[in-house]
């Protein structure tokens, strides 16, 4: 049985461990004191199937049935697109791309009563979107992985990765692991892990995205409000336990780090949100940021490195990690075990790391 070490204990690494552990001895190395500490623990947690590149969308749709089969992981939510006067062409294009149906402003305000009739000129809506219970999903994958004796090691920040003969040797502090295959699921650190292993980086870009949790006046119950996105993704908002999560939807290139929200970016994003609603932001309950790591073509990278096949790339989730996790982990298992992937061959090729070599 093959020894596999997965570097990274976010949604990518944990779901891969669940899929790979039936046929391999798996160890997951997580640098932090808890799994899902970085981007996986800071996601807006929405399943938007028509989101991302064509290959990513295929993975979204392939992940839906497995996600829906896990009790209580998905809950229904609709998606609303809002636009201002002068954005007619972009609104029509985005509404068509997301398969939305146009609403009148009165219809829209019956759903979200805080929409501003003076600024909100275009609205469209669709069902078939879901909230994702991210913690429950990660615990599901942890449980599956541990049923197959996967060792999940926290506080294991990798220091060195060396290749001796056919074996990898990975160290973290005074601890050492050996593996036949290394799966690089290190999120924003994915290129740094590759460089540590002597593998040329691909050019991943860690992009900061901030989020604020804001209070609503007591007279509003946002429980059934949709996920609201502005034309051009200038901001988005999502109900959250009686409050609203509002993001400026920024993509600011940063170095990999424990991210935090930029006050000015948050203020500018909240101002764009306030322009489209009748209720100003009276109180910010909390704020945070995560890193959405994108590959050069903004699709995931899944597959063996073409020069060093025992080094397996599983990176570039870029905000699609929870949407694609079932398909991504299934593809990872198929490529490692040598059985036919469920995804179409063109999609497998579109995700392969050799497209950058």
Secondary structure, DSSP 4 states (H G I P E B T S, - for coil): -EEEEEE--SHHHHHHHHHHGGGEEEEEE-SSSSTT-SGGGG---EE-SS-SSHHHHHHHHHHHHHHHTSTTSEEEEEEEEEE-TT-HHHHHHHHHHTT-EEE-HHHHHHHSTTB-TTT--EEEEEEEEEEE-HHHHHHHHHHHHHHTT-EEESS----EEEEETTEEEEEETTEEEEESEEEE--GGGHHHHHHHTTPPP---EEEEEEEEEE---TT---TTPPEEEEGGGS-EEEEETTEEEEE----EE--SS-----HHHHHHHHHHHHHTBSS----EEEEEEEEEEE-TTSS-EEEE-SS-TTEEEEE--TT-HHHHHHHHHHHHHHHHHT---SS-HHHHHHH-GGGG-
